[in-house]
């Protein structure tokens, strides 16, 4: 496993684990970041990621992306 921030643009990966407080995990789940979901890294800009999750584009900062293990 590795943090989502280590994935290159254009790669599709599967979420294996999400760490953090319950409220943080709940917020990520509301955005579609759940275990076994497939996500695609669309672009990386200044350490921030633009991701494709369930037909939606979502931007995450590097702090939040480090909590998602793939």
Buried (B, 14 or more C-beta within 10 A) or exposed (E): EEBBBEBEEEEEBEBEEBEBEEEBBEEBEEBBBBEEBEBBBBEBEEEBBBBBBEEEEBEBEBEBBBBBBB
